[in-house]
Amino acid sequence: MKTGNLLFIGILIGLVLFGFFEFLGLDPTYGGIIGAVIVGTLIGKTIGKGSEKYAFFTIFMYNLIGWILVFLFTSDGKLALQYGGIALSALIGFVLIMIFFYSIIGFFGAFIASNLSRNKQDEGL
């Protein structure tokens, strides 16, 4: 499977998980961590060595798209956008920090998954 297709599939899986956790009303922090681990592990197992940068990019993109959709289509997001100013800047800064945090967690998930799959392949020889 091409890496571009895998990244697109990873972004779609991440958006589905993002929406599912949002629908369930799960705390966004826990939902983001769980989604990052799942997507990072899938990418790490599929690509193998060097998958960490792809996992970081994929998780960053689906979180960015997800949070933009939350701001545009939910009543809480529209309320935050109406006030603007310093509060909106602080909220966007916090969201970007959390997106980087989730991406780093997914990075480590992909790193561990790729190393574990590589170790299993080495044992089979």
All heavy atoms as an XYZ file, in Angstrom:
963
protein
N       0.854     -1.181      0.000
C       0.000      0.000      0.000
C       0.892      1.233      0.000
O       1.878      1.305      0.720
C      -0.878     -0.024      1.253
C      -1.755      1.167      1.382
S      -2.785      1.185      2.861
C      -3.929     -0.099      2.486
N       0.557      2.205     -0.826
C       1.337      3.431     -0.891
C       1.199      4.208      0.408
O       0.176      4.160      1.077
C       0.866      4.294     -2.049
C       1.211      3.741     -3.399
C       0.809      4.725     -4.470
C       1.193      4.221     -5.829
N       0.811      5.143     -6.878
N       2.249      4.941      0.729
C       2.254      5.707      1.970
C       1.192      6.800      1.946
O       0.548      7.062      2.960
C       3.644      6.324      2.197
O       4.622      5.287      2.123
C       3.738      6.983      3.536
N       0.989      7.420      0.789
C      -0.042      8.459      0.677
C      -1.431      7.936      0.966
O      -2.227      8.598      1.640
N      -1.718      6.750      0.460
C      -3.022      6.143      0.741
C      -3.153      5.805      2.215
O      -4.226      5.962      2.797
C      -3.218      4.876     -0.092
C      -3.377      5.174     -1.566
O      -3.715      6.289     -1.938
N      -3.101      4.193     -2.391
N      -2.068      5.329      2.804
C      -2.098      4.989      4.223
C      -2.307      6.229      5.088
O      -3.049      6.182      6.074
C      -0.811      4.271      4.629
C      -0.761      3.809      6.074
C      -1.823      2.744      6.322
C       0.604      3.280      6.416
N      -1.683      7.339      4.703
C      -1.878      8.576      5.459
C      -3.323      9.045      5.362
O      -3.911      9.489      6.347
C      -0.924      9.657      4.965
C       0.558      9.408      5.202
C       1.383     10.542      4.628
C       0.847      9.221      6.665
N      -3.901      8.955      4.172
C      -5.301      9.339      3.993
C      -6.219      8.448      4.826
O      -7.136      8.940      5.495
C      -5.673      9.263      2.501
C      -7.077      9.663      2.217
C      -7.470     10.991      2.331
C      -8.017      8.723      1.839
C      -8.779     11.369      2.075
C      -9.319      9.089      1.584
C      -9.705     10.416      1.692
N      -5.968      7.147      4.817
C      -6.760      6.216      5.615
C      -6.574      6.500      7.100
O      -7.525      6.461      7.876
C      -6.402      4.761      5.258
C      -6.890      4.449      3.844
C      -6.999      3.782      6.250
C      -6.380      3.145      3.287
N      -5.336      6.805      7.505
C      -5.076      7.144      8.902
C      -5.820      8.395      9.345
O      -6.352      8.454     10.451
N      -5.856      9.395      8.466
C      -6.588     10.627      8.782
C      -8.078     10.334      8.897
O      -8.756     10.828      9.809
C      -6.288     11.719      7.740
C      -4.845     12.211      7.889
C      -7.254     12.884      7.865
C      -4.384     13.140      6.798
N      -8.612      9.520      7.991
C     -10.038      9.171      8.068
C     -10.357      8.384      9.332
O     -11.365      8.656      9.999
C     -10.460      8.377      6.832
C     -10.586      9.156      5.542
C     -10.982      8.232      4.390
C     -11.595     10.275      5.691
N      -9.511      7.416      9.680
C      -9.729      6.649     10.917
C      -9.662      7.575     12.124
O     -10.490      7.487     13.036
C      -8.704      5.504     11.034
C      -8.987      4.428      9.996
C      -8.720      4.893     12.432
C      -7.904      3.369      9.898
N      -8.698      8.484     12.113
C      -8.580      9.437     13.210
C      -9.787     10.341     13.334
O     -10.277     10.610     14.435
N     -10.316     10.808     12.195
C     -11.508     11.652     12.242
C     -12.727     10.885     12.731
O     -13.556     11.426     13.472
C     -11.777     12.271     10.865
C     -10.861     13.419     10.459
C     -11.114     13.811      9.018
C     -11.037     14.602     11.381
N     -12.832      9.626     12.323
C     -13.943      8.801     12.811
C     -13.828      8.615     14.322
O     -14.826      8.748     15.053
C     -13.981      7.444     12.069
C     -14.906      6.467     12.764
C     -14.401      7.647     10.628
N     -12.633      8.311     14.806
C     -12.438      8.162     16.252
C     -12.696      9.473     16.976
O     -13.311      9.499     18.049
C     -11.020      7.663     16.550
C     -10.717      6.222     16.195
C      -9.225      5.937     16.357
C     -11.529      5.282     17.065
N     -12.224     10.588     16.395
C     -12.438     11.907     16.984
C     -13.926     12.182     17.124
O     -14.405     12.605     18.183
C     -11.774     12.965     16.103
C     -11.739     14.338     16.699
C     -10.640     14.749     17.429
C     -12.785     15.228     16.524
C     -10.590     16.028     17.970
C     -12.752     16.484     17.062
C     -11.650     16.890     17.792
N     -14.681     11.940     16.041
C     -16.123     12.157     16.075
C     -16.837     11.206     17.022
O     -17.780     11.593     17.721
N     -16.384      9.953     17.057
C     -16.995      8.964     17.940
C     -16.803      9.348     19.400
O     -17.749      9.291     20.191
C     -16.381      7.587     17.657
C     -16.971      6.478     18.464
C     -18.274      6.051     18.247
C     -16.235      5.863     19.466
C     -18.825      5.033     18.996
C     -16.770      4.842     20.215
C     -18.071      4.421     19.988
N     -15.599      9.772     19.769
C     -15.348     10.177     21.151
C     -16.088     11.467     21.494
O     -16.545     11.643     22.620
C     -13.852     10.335     21.415
C     -13.086      9.049     21.340
C     -11.843      9.002     20.749
C     -13.604      7.878     21.854
C     -11.138      7.813     20.685
C     -12.905      6.683     21.796
C     -11.661      6.661     21.205
N     -16.210     12.352     20.517
C     -16.973     13.593     20.726
C     -18.457     13.267     20.907
O     -19.126     13.849     21.749
C     -16.770     14.525     19.524
C     -17.294     15.910     19.713
C     -16.446     16.761     20.627
O     -15.251     16.500     20.763
O     -17.016     17.686     21.228
N     -18.975     12.331     20.120
C     -20.368     11.908     20.218
C     -20.653     11.260     21.566
O     -21.710     11.491     22.162
C     -20.694     10.929     19.077
C     -22.077     10.363     19.139
C     -23.178     11.145     18.830
C     -22.287      9.051     19.519
C     -24.457     10.630     18.886
C     -23.560      8.521     19.590
C     -24.649      9.312     19.266
N     -19.719     10.453     22.066
C     -19.900      9.801     23.359
C     -19.757     10.760     24.532
O     -20.131     10.432     25.651
C     -18.885      8.661     23.527
C     -19.083      7.430     22.658
C     -17.980      6.424     22.931
C     -20.440      6.805     22.915
N     -19.223     11.932     24.264
C     -19.039     12.901     25.337
C     -17.827     12.602     26.197
O     -17.724     13.080     27.322
N     -16.898     11.807     25.653
C     -15.668     11.482     26.367
C     -14.797     12.727     26.451
O     -14.799     13.563     25.536
C     -14.930     10.367     25.621
C     -13.731      9.735     26.302
C     -14.167      8.991     27.558
C     -13.042      8.756     25.355
N     -14.085     12.862     27.551
C     -13.189     13.994     27.722
C     -12.229     14.053     26.526
O     -11.617     13.050     26.181
C     -12.412     13.820     29.027
C     -11.528     15.002     29.354
O     -11.802     16.112     28.849
O     -10.559     14.818     30.119
N     -12.093     15.215     25.890
C     -11.236     15.299     24.697
C      -9.786     14.899     24.953
O      -9.124     14.403     24.053
C     -11.315     16.774     24.297
C     -12.574     17.271     24.875
C     -12.807     16.480     26.123
N      -9.315     15.078     26.170
C      -7.942     14.682     26.473
C      -7.783     13.172     26.367
O      -6.867     12.676     25.710
C      -7.546     15.149     27.890
O      -7.752     16.554     27.986
C      -6.101     14.817     28.181
N      -8.681     12.435     26.994
C      -8.598     10.973     26.944
C      -8.897     10.443     25.547
O      -8.245      9.512     25.077
C      -9.546     10.341     27.957
C      -9.234     10.725     29.377
C     -10.202     11.265     30.198
C      -7.958     10.560     29.895
C      -9.925     11.623     31.505
C      -7.658     10.919     31.187
C      -8.642     11.447     31.999
O      -8.358     11.809     33.277
N      -9.881     11.022     24.887
C     -10.202     10.606     23.528
C      -9.041     10.851     22.571
O      -8.756     10.027     21.701
N      -8.367     11.976     22.738
C      -7.216     12.280     21.887
C      -6.062     11.322     22.118
O      -5.401     10.891     21.171
N      -5.827     10.973     23.368
C      -4.750     10.033     23.685
C      -5.068      8.656     23.117
O      -4.217      8.017     22.488
C      -4.504      9.977     25.199
C      -3.906     11.300     25.678
C      -3.591      8.812     25.570
C      -3.827     11.436     27.185
N      -6.296      8.184     23.319
C      -6.684      6.866     22.818
C      -6.613      6.835     21.291
O      -6.086      5.892     20.699
C      -8.102      6.495     23.312
C      -8.100      6.307     24.829
C      -8.609      5.245     22.614
C      -9.488      6.221     25.437
N      -7.124      7.864     20.636
C      -7.077      7.931     19.174
C      -5.652      7.982     18.647
O      -5.319      7.337     17.649
N      -4.770      8.745     19.319
C      -3.379      8.845     18.882
C      -2.667      7.505     19.007
O      -1.894      7.117     18.124
C      -2.648      9.909     19.702
N      -2.923      6.792     20.083
C      -2.292      5.481     20.262
C      -2.781      4.503     19.198
O      -1.982      3.764     18.603
C      -2.553      4.939     21.686
C      -2.157      3.483     21.801
C      -1.806      5.773     22.714
N      -4.079      4.506     18.925
C      -4.636      3.575     17.928
C      -4.078      3.874     16.536
O      -3.585      2.977     15.840
C      -6.176      3.625     17.933
C      -6.721      3.026     19.228
C      -6.751      2.903     16.719
C      -8.206      3.218     19.410
N      -4.128      5.121     16.116
C      -3.650      5.477     14.775
C      -2.141      5.299     14.677
O      -1.632      4.777     13.678
C      -4.074      6.920     14.416
C      -3.426      7.378     13.124
C      -5.576      7.018     14.305
N      -1.401      5.690     15.699
C       0.052      5.512     15.686
C       0.453      4.055     15.613
O       1.369      3.681     14.874
N      -0.254      3.196     16.336
C       0.034      1.767     16.303
C      -0.276      1.177     14.934
O       0.507      0.379     14.403
C      -0.766      1.034     17.389
O      -0.469      1.620     18.659
C      -0.434     -0.435     17.423
N      -1.399      1.555     14.353
C      -1.750      1.053     13.016
C      -0.711      1.460     11.977
O      -0.296      0.650     11.144
C      -3.130      1.552     12.604
C      -4.326      0.940     13.319
C      -5.602      1.649     12.914
C      -4.416     -0.537     13.008
N      -0.288      2.695     12.013
C       0.704      3.172     11.049
C       2.054      2.508     11.305
O       2.749      2.108     10.371
C       0.804      4.707     11.090
C      -0.471      5.302     10.512
C       2.016      5.206     10.317
C      -0.560      6.791     10.601
N       2.435      2.366     12.574
C       3.705      1.727     12.898
C       3.772      0.283     12.449
O       4.792     -0.182     11.952
N       2.674     -0.450     12.603
C       2.646     -1.856     12.167
C       2.636     -1.967     10.654
O       3.219     -2.874     10.087
C       1.423     -2.573     12.741
C       1.579     -2.979     14.165
C       0.369     -3.784     14.591
C       0.617     -4.375     15.934
N       0.895     -5.786     15.874
N       1.949     -1.058      9.973
C       1.807     -1.153      8.529
C       3.079     -0.713      7.798
O       3.551     -1.410      6.906
C       0.619     -0.302      8.052
O      -0.540     -0.680      8.787
C       0.362     -0.517      6.579
N       3.629      0.434      8.174
C       4.794      0.955      7.464
C       6.076      0.300      7.961
O       6.948     -0.044      7.182
C       4.876      2.493      7.597
C       3.699      3.145      6.891
C       6.175      3.014      7.023
C       3.654      4.641      6.996
N       6.212      0.146      9.248
C       7.439     -0.429      9.793
C       8.456      0.654     10.107
O       8.117      1.692     10.667
N       9.705      0.422      9.723
C      10.789      1.351     10.059
C      10.557      2.715      9.408
O      10.198      2.806      8.243
C      12.115      0.771      9.586
C      13.300      1.580     10.011
C      14.592      0.925      9.606
C      15.754      1.774     10.074
N      17.023      1.179      9.711
N      10.738      3.768     10.181
C      10.565      5.122      9.680
C       9.128      5.609      9.687
O       8.818      6.630      9.074
N       8.243      4.919     10.371
C       6.828      5.292     10.356
C       6.490      6.417     11.320
O       5.383      6.949     11.272
C       5.975      4.071     10.702
O       6.282      3.625     12.008
N       7.420      6.792     12.151
C       7.127      7.777     13.197
C       6.735      9.130     12.628
O       5.792      9.760     13.092
C       8.336      7.939     14.134
C       8.702      6.698     14.886
C       9.634      5.775     14.124
O      10.153      6.182     13.048
O       9.825      4.644     14.585
N       7.455      9.584     11.600
C       7.137     10.896     11.024
C       5.769     10.887     10.346
O       5.046     11.869     10.400
C       8.222     11.339     10.058
C       8.440     10.420      8.898
C       9.619     10.853      8.050
C       9.932      9.761      7.035
N      11.179     10.002      6.372
N       5.408      9.758      9.747
C       4.095      9.656      9.124
C       2.990      9.648     10.176
O       1.931     10.236      9.974
C       4.010      8.407      8.250
C       5.006      8.411      7.124
C       6.047      7.499      7.085
C       4.921      9.343      6.093
C       6.967      7.509      6.054
C       5.826      9.371      5.060
C       6.850      8.442      5.052
O       7.762      8.458      4.035
N       3.233      8.978     11.284
C       2.246      8.956     12.368
C       2.069     10.353     12.948
O       0.943     10.788     13.199
C       2.672      7.971     13.452
N       3.170     11.063     13.163
C       3.099     12.414     13.701
C       2.275     13.308     12.776
O       1.364     14.006     13.223
C       4.513     12.986     13.868
C       4.554     14.314     14.547
C       4.662     14.388     15.924
C       4.485     15.493     13.833
C       4.702     15.614     16.568
C       4.518     16.713     14.454
C       4.632     16.782     15.825
N       2.569     13.250     11.480
C       1.854     14.085     10.511
C       0.374     13.724     10.447
O      -0.485     14.602     10.426
C       2.500     13.937      9.126
C       1.788     14.681      8.049
C       1.882     16.060      7.963
C       0.998     14.014      7.126
C       1.215     16.763      6.972
C       0.324     14.701      6.136
C       0.438     16.075      6.058
N       0.076     12.433     10.417
C      -1.317     11.989     10.316
C      -2.122     12.435     11.525
O      -3.229     12.956     11.394
C      -1.370     10.459     10.178
O      -0.648     10.079      9.014
C      -2.804      9.965     10.080
N      -1.576     12.230     12.712
C      -2.296     12.585     13.933
C      -2.451     14.099     14.043
O      -3.504     14.601     14.441
C      -1.593     11.971     15.154
C      -1.696     10.451     15.073
C      -2.175     12.488     16.454
C      -0.804      9.717     16.018
N      -1.418     14.829     13.649
C      -1.515     16.281     13.662
C      -2.626     16.753     12.729
O      -3.439     17.607     13.095
C      -0.175     16.906     13.254
C      -0.155     18.391     13.342
C       0.120     19.010     14.544
C      -0.416     19.176     12.239
C       0.128     20.391     14.642
C      -0.413     20.550     12.319
C      -0.131     21.160     13.535
N      -2.684     16.171     11.534
C      -3.678     16.611     10.548
C      -5.105     16.285     10.978
O      -5.989     17.133     10.875
C      -3.388     15.983      9.184
C      -2.200     16.589      8.477
S      -2.276     18.374      8.318
C      -3.706     18.564      7.294
N      -5.346     15.048     11.460
C      -6.738     14.739     11.807
C      -7.187     15.508     13.039
O      -8.356     15.868     13.142
C      -6.998     13.235     11.908
C      -6.704     12.545     13.214
C      -7.491     12.738     14.338
C      -5.654     11.642     13.309
C      -7.233     12.080     15.519
C      -5.392     10.976     14.484
C      -6.181     11.207     15.583
O      -5.925     10.556     16.751
N      -6.293     15.784     13.963
C      -6.680     16.610     15.110
C      -6.946     18.051     14.699
O      -7.895     18.668     15.184
C      -5.605     16.555     16.196
C      -5.793     15.402     17.116
O      -6.832     15.282     17.750
N      -4.805     14.529     17.185
N      -6.128     18.569     13.805
C      -6.336     19.932     13.330
C      -7.668     20.048     12.593
O      -8.458     20.960     12.853
C      -5.175     20.344     12.419
C      -5.131     21.793     11.981
C      -4.944     22.697     13.199
C      -4.007     22.008     10.996
N      -7.946     19.108     11.706
C      -9.218     19.118     10.980
C     -10.388     18.940     11.951
O     -11.398     19.639     11.852
C      -9.224     18.008      9.903
C      -8.223     18.330      8.809
C     -10.621     17.837      9.312
C      -7.952     17.181      7.863
N     -10.245     18.024     12.894
C     -11.310     17.771     13.866
C     -11.627     18.990     14.708
O     -12.792     19.330     14.916
N     -10.592     19.670     15.203
C     -10.843     20.838     16.043
C     -11.409     22.008     15.238
O     -12.222     22.786     15.747
C      -9.581     21.251     16.789
C      -9.353     20.389     17.980
C      -8.406     19.431     18.130
C     -10.121     20.376     19.193
N      -8.536     18.828     19.359
C      -9.570     19.392     20.029
C     -11.221     21.095     19.639
C     -10.095     19.111     21.285
C     -11.731     20.823     20.890
C     -11.166     19.847     21.703
N     -10.993     22.142     13.979
C     -11.587     23.190     13.143
C     -13.074     22.914     12.948
O     -13.908     23.827     13.037
C     -10.846     23.286     11.793
C      -9.471     23.910     12.009
C     -11.646     24.091     10.778
C      -8.575     23.881     10.788
N     -13.426     21.647     12.702
C     -14.840     21.293     12.548
C     -15.619     21.522     13.841
O     -16.778     21.958     13.807
C     -14.977     19.844     12.090
C     -14.476     19.549     10.670
C     -14.535     18.057     10.382
C     -15.258     20.345      9.649
N     -14.997     21.232     14.977
C     -15.662     21.475     16.264
C     -15.927     22.967     16.444
O     -17.016     23.367     16.862
C     -14.818     20.917     17.434
C     -15.282     21.472     18.781
C     -14.873     19.401     17.458
N     -14.944     23.801     16.112
C     -15.137     25.238     16.253
C     -16.202     25.772     15.302
O     -16.937     26.685     15.643
C     -13.826     26.005     16.016
C     -12.924     26.047     17.205
C     -11.591     25.727     17.085
C     -13.389     26.410     18.453
C     -10.753     25.767     18.172
C     -12.569     26.456     19.552
C     -11.239     26.126     19.408
N     -16.304     25.203     14.126
C     -17.240     25.736     13.138
C     -18.665     25.239     13.302
O     -19.617     25.963     12.988
C     -16.746     25.417     11.720
C     -15.477     26.132     11.275
C     -15.080     25.681      9.885
C     -15.649     27.640     11.324
N     -18.838     23.991     13.793
C     -20.167     23.391     13.749
C     -20.803     23.078     15.098
O     -21.887     22.520     15.128
C     -20.132     22.103     12.907
C     -19.801     22.367     11.466
C     -18.640     21.880     10.913
C     -20.646     23.124     10.673
C     -18.329     22.122      9.590
C     -20.344     23.370      9.347
C     -19.175     22.869      8.811
N     -20.165     23.412     16.201
C     -20.803     23.195     17.498
C     -21.152     24.540     18.120
O     -20.547     25.565     17.809
C     -19.895     22.407     18.462
O     -18.717     23.167     18.728
C     -19.530     21.045     17.885
N     -22.107     24.516     19.014
C     -22.525     25.763     19.649
C     -21.432     26.314     20.560
O     -21.253     27.531     20.640
C     -23.813     25.544     20.437
O     -23.627     24.563     21.434
N     -20.693     25.431     21.234
C     -19.595     25.901     22.084
C     -18.497     26.551     21.249
O     -17.924     27.572     21.637
C     -19.002     24.739     22.885
C     -19.979     24.167     23.887
O     -20.912     24.911     24.285
O     -19.821     22.997     24.271
N     -18.206     25.954     20.108
C     -17.182     26.508     19.227
C     -17.591     27.852     18.658
O     -16.797     28.783     18.581
N     -18.849     27.970     18.263
C     -19.338     29.241     17.727
C     -19.327     30.322     18.801
O     -19.020     31.481     18.530
C     -20.735     29.066     17.162
C     -20.765     28.284     15.870
C     -22.173     28.120     15.352
C     -22.177     27.272     14.100
N     -23.527     27.003     13.620
N     -19.631     29.929     20.042
C     -19.596     30.880     21.147
C     -18.172     31.374     21.380
O     -17.945     32.566     21.586
C     -20.151     30.221     22.416
C     -20.293     31.089     23.638
C     -21.341     32.176     23.389
C     -20.676     30.261     24.843
N     -17.204     30.463     21.323
C     -15.800     30.847     21.507
C     -15.334     31.747     20.374
O     -14.582     32.702     20.603
C     -14.927     29.604     21.592
N     -15.774     31.469     19.159
C     -15.366     32.298     18.024
C     -15.997     33.685     18.076
O     -15.421     34.643     17.575
C     -15.740     31.606     16.709
C     -14.912     30.370     16.344
C     -15.478     29.717     15.097
C     -13.458     30.719     16.155
N     -17.185     33.816     18.699
C     -17.840     35.116     18.780
C     -17.094     36.073     19.702
O     -17.038     37.265     19.442
C     -19.269     34.955     19.284
C     -20.212     34.434     18.248
C     -21.607     34.234     18.821
O     -21.820     34.330     20.026
N     -22.560     33.953     17.945
N     -16.531     35.556     20.773
C     -15.873     36.441     21.734
C     -14.543     36.952     21.214
O     -14.173     38.083     21.468
C     -15.700     35.744     23.081
C     -16.985     35.709     23.852
C     -17.679     34.539     24.023
C     -17.521     36.872     24.378
C     -18.873     34.496     24.711
C     -18.717     36.860     25.065
C     -19.382     35.661     25.233
O     -20.560     35.639     25.898
N     -13.805     36.127     20.482
C     -12.564     36.567     19.852
C     -11.552     37.087     20.854
O     -11.602     36.793     22.049
N     -10.633     37.859     20.389
C      -9.637     38.504     21.219
C      -8.686     37.553     21.915
O      -8.280     36.524     21.375
N      -8.328     37.929     23.128
C      -7.330     37.186     23.897
C      -7.830     35.807     24.280
O      -7.072     34.841     24.252
C      -6.929     37.993     25.156
C      -6.260     39.293     24.721
C      -5.996     37.195     26.045
C      -5.996     40.244     25.846
N      -9.102     35.689     24.604
C      -9.648     34.384     24.985
C      -9.547     33.391     23.830
O      -9.182     32.229     24.025
C     -11.094     34.527     25.430
N      -9.849     33.830     22.630
C      -9.757     32.956     21.463
C      -8.307     32.583     21.171
O      -8.010     31.436     20.849
C     -10.384     33.621     20.244
C     -10.413     32.794     18.962
C     -11.235     31.524     19.174
C     -10.982     33.610     17.829
N      -7.401     33.525     21.330
C      -5.982     33.236     21.124
C      -5.483     32.207     22.126
O      -4.726     31.296     21.774
C      -5.151     34.507     21.250
O      -5.532     35.442     20.277
N      -5.903     32.359     23.367
C      -5.493     31.396     24.394
C      -6.084     30.016     24.114
O      -5.402     28.994     24.269
C      -5.926     31.883     25.769
N      -7.333     29.975     23.678
C      -7.979     28.697     23.366
C      -7.309     28.012     22.177
O      -7.038     26.808     22.215
C      -9.465     28.915     23.072
C     -10.288     27.666     22.803
C     -10.314     26.774     24.040
C     -11.696     28.048     22.404
N      -7.005     28.762     21.140
C      -6.322     28.193     19.974
C      -4.921     27.733     20.353
O      -4.468     26.672     19.914
C      -6.303     29.212     18.816
C      -7.716     29.389     18.265
C      -5.350     28.776     17.713
C      -7.858     30.476     17.239
N      -4.224     28.492     21.175
C      -2.901     28.075     21.649
C      -2.965     26.787     22.439
O      -2.131     25.891     22.261
N      -3.961     26.666     23.308
C      -4.130     25.442     24.090
C      -4.424     24.246     23.186
O      -3.869     23.162     23.366
C      -5.255     25.620     25.113
C      -5.556     24.384     25.896
C      -4.699     23.946     26.887
C      -6.698     23.649     25.623
C      -4.967     22.798     27.598
C      -6.980     22.501     26.326
C      -6.109     22.072     27.329
N      -5.283     24.449     22.192
C      -5.626     23.368     21.265
C      -4.392     22.938     20.476
O      -4.147     21.738     20.288
C      -6.782     23.795     20.329
C      -6.933     22.844     19.168
C      -8.083     23.876     21.102
N      -3.577     23.883     20.024
C      -2.361     23.529     19.282
C      -1.365     22.766     20.156
O      -0.723     21.820     19.693
C      -1.716     24.772     18.692
C      -2.425     25.373     17.485
C      -1.758     26.660     17.049
C      -2.464     24.379     16.343
N      -1.249     23.154     21.416
C      -0.372     22.424     22.334
C      -0.877     20.999     22.517
O      -0.093     20.045     22.512
C      -0.260     23.167     23.682
C       0.561     24.436     23.509
C       0.368     22.268     24.750
C       0.541     25.352     24.709
N      -2.190     20.834     22.655
C      -2.749     19.492     22.811
C      -2.558     18.664     21.535
O      -2.287     17.461     21.610
C      -4.228     19.564     23.185
C      -4.481     20.113     24.576
S      -3.569     19.275     25.874
C      -4.344     17.694     25.875
N      -2.674     19.297     20.378
C      -2.467     18.576     19.118
C      -1.027     18.073     19.039
O      -0.783     16.930     18.652
C      -2.831     19.466     17.909
C      -4.337     19.680     17.850
C      -2.319     18.866     16.607
C      -4.775     20.683     16.804
N      -0.072     18.903     19.423
C       1.333     18.452     19.444
C       1.519     17.331     20.454
O       2.261     16.378     20.206
C       2.274     19.619     19.756
C       2.650     20.424     18.562
C       2.212     21.727     18.426
C       3.439     19.887     17.551
C       2.556     22.479     17.327
C       3.792     20.636     16.437
C       3.343     21.934     16.329
N       0.862     17.437     21.595
C       0.945     16.395     22.621
C       0.419     15.065     22.089
O       1.058     14.022     22.251
C       0.156     16.851     23.859
C       0.075     15.850     24.962
C       1.201     15.484     25.682
C      -1.144     15.270     25.287
C       1.115     14.564     26.710
C      -1.239     14.353     26.307
C      -0.107     13.998     27.025
N      -0.738     15.097     21.429
C      -1.299     13.876     20.854
C      -0.389     13.319     19.759
O      -0.225     12.109     19.640
C      -2.692     14.120     20.268
C      -3.713     14.617     21.250
C      -4.694     15.515     20.861
C      -3.706     14.195     22.573
C      -5.639     15.972     21.753
C      -4.647     14.650     23.464
C      -5.608     15.544     23.048
O      -6.542     15.997     23.929
N       0.188     14.203     18.956
C       1.072     13.758     17.884
C       2.319     13.083     18.438
O       2.794     12.094     17.880
C       1.458     14.935     16.994
O       0.319     15.497     16.392
N       2.835     13.597     19.531
C       4.012     12.983     20.157
C       3.650     11.617     20.730
O       4.424     10.663     20.612
C       4.600     13.926     21.224
C       5.235     15.141     20.539
C       5.620     13.208     22.097
C       5.642     16.245     21.472
N       2.474     11.498     21.315
C       2.033     10.189     21.823
C       1.891      9.200     20.678
O       2.330      8.050     20.774
C       0.714     10.340     22.608
C       0.972     11.051     23.924
C       0.070      8.974     22.860
C      -0.266     11.381     24.698
N       1.298      9.610     19.571
C       1.187      8.744     18.403
C       2.538      8.404     17.805
O       2.753      7.294     17.314
N       3.481      9.361     17.854
C       4.848      9.122     17.395
C       5.458      7.965     18.173
O       6.033      7.040     17.594
C       5.658     10.412     17.594
C       7.116     10.290     17.283
C       7.571     10.561     16.007
C       8.028      9.945     18.258
C       8.921     10.470     15.713
C       9.375      9.846     17.976
C       9.826     10.116     16.692
N       5.332      8.010     19.498
C       5.893      6.928     20.311
C       5.133      5.618     20.112
O       5.731      4.547     20.144
C       5.919      7.320     21.791
C       7.002      8.283     22.119
C       6.717      9.541     22.608
C       8.338      7.936     21.940
C       7.719     10.436     22.901
C       9.354      8.828     22.231
C       9.049     10.078     22.720
N       3.824      5.694     19.884
C       3.055      4.484     19.587
C       3.531      3.827     18.304
O       3.675      2.599     18.228
N       3.795      4.637     17.268
C       4.300      4.095     16.003
C       5.708      3.539     16.172
O       6.048      2.493     15.614
C       4.294      5.182     14.929
N       6.530      4.214     16.961
C       7.898      3.757     17.208
C       7.895      2.393     17.895
O       8.599      1.471     17.489
C       8.636      4.790     18.064
C      10.024      4.384     18.457
C      11.047      4.399     17.529
C      10.294      3.985     19.753
C      12.325      4.024     17.892
C      11.563      3.611     20.128
C      12.590      3.631     19.192
N       7.072      2.248     18.907
C       6.999      0.977     19.640
C       6.429     -0.123     18.752
O       6.954     -1.241     18.714
C       6.170      1.155     20.925
C       6.938      2.025     21.913
C       5.826     -0.188     21.550
C       6.138      2.475     23.106
N       5.363      0.191     18.007
C       4.752     -0.826     17.140
C       5.711     -1.270     16.040
O       5.801     -2.465     15.733
C       3.467     -0.291     16.528
N       6.446     -0.333     15.445
C       7.375     -0.716     14.383
C       8.534     -1.529     14.936
O       8.976     -2.491     14.307
C       7.895      0.514     13.636
O       8.719      1.298     14.468
N       9.018     -1.184     16.119
C      10.106     -1.966     16.724
C       9.637     -3.355     17.139
O      10.372     -4.326     16.982
C      10.705     -1.237     17.926
C      11.656     -0.150     17.505
O      12.176     -0.169     16.397
N      11.872      0.808     18.386
N       8.429     -3.455     17.669
C       7.919     -4.773     18.047
C       7.695     -5.653     16.819
O       7.996     -6.844     16.853
C       6.626     -4.642     18.846
C       6.779     -4.159     20.283
C       5.410     -3.976     20.919
C       7.612     -5.123     21.097
N       7.163     -5.070     15.736
C       6.943     -5.879     14.539
C       8.278     -6.273     13.910
O       8.414     -7.375     13.390
C       6.076     -5.130     13.533
O       6.742     -3.998     13.031
N       9.269     -5.409     13.986
C      10.595     -5.733     13.456
C      11.255     -6.827     14.289
O      11.901     -7.707     13.754
C      11.466     -4.477     13.441
C      12.584     -4.558     12.466
C      13.306     -3.260     12.242
N      12.648     -2.113     12.801
C      13.285     -1.074     13.322
N      14.588     -1.045     13.352
N      12.627     -0.036     13.802
N      11.072     -6.772     15.617
C      11.643     -7.810     16.479
C      11.001     -9.158     16.216
O      11.662    -10.182     16.244
C      11.501     -7.434     17.947
C      12.437     -6.312     18.341
O      13.410     -6.047     17.659
N      12.124     -5.659     19.457
N       9.695     -9.191     15.966
C       9.022    -10.459     15.658
C       9.496    -11.012     14.333
O       9.642    -12.219     14.168
C       7.498    -10.264     15.652
C       6.911    -10.170     17.028
C       5.413    -10.150     16.947
C       4.844    -10.090     18.358
N       3.384    -10.140     18.346
N       9.766    -10.128     13.359
C      10.272    -10.599     12.079
C      11.674    -11.150     12.229
O      12.030    -12.119     11.581
C      10.265     -9.455     11.064
C       8.895     -9.016     10.626
C       8.930     -7.775      9.774
O       9.987     -7.177      9.570
N       7.781     -7.368      9.279
N      12.499    -10.533     13.092
C      13.862    -11.006     13.307
C      13.872    -12.360     14.015
O      14.736    -13.192     13.758
C      14.660     -9.999     14.118
C      14.942     -8.739     13.341
O      14.830     -8.773     12.085
O      15.255     -7.699     13.964
N      12.910    -12.598     14.903
C      12.845    -13.882     15.595
C      12.461    -14.996     14.650
O      12.855    -16.143     14.858
C      11.823    -13.812     16.744
C      12.290    -13.003     17.925
C      11.211    -12.879     18.985
O      10.149    -13.495     18.826
O      11.443    -12.155     19.943
N      11.687    -14.693     13.631
C      11.234    -15.728     12.690
C      12.344    -16.246     11.806
O      12.247    -17.300     11.202
N      13.436    -15.497     11.699
C      14.537    -15.923     10.832
C      15.328    -16.962     11.482
O      15.820    -17.622     11.987
C      15.431    -14.733     10.473
C      14.747    -13.664      9.638
C      15.675    -12.492      9.444
C      14.340    -14.221      8.284
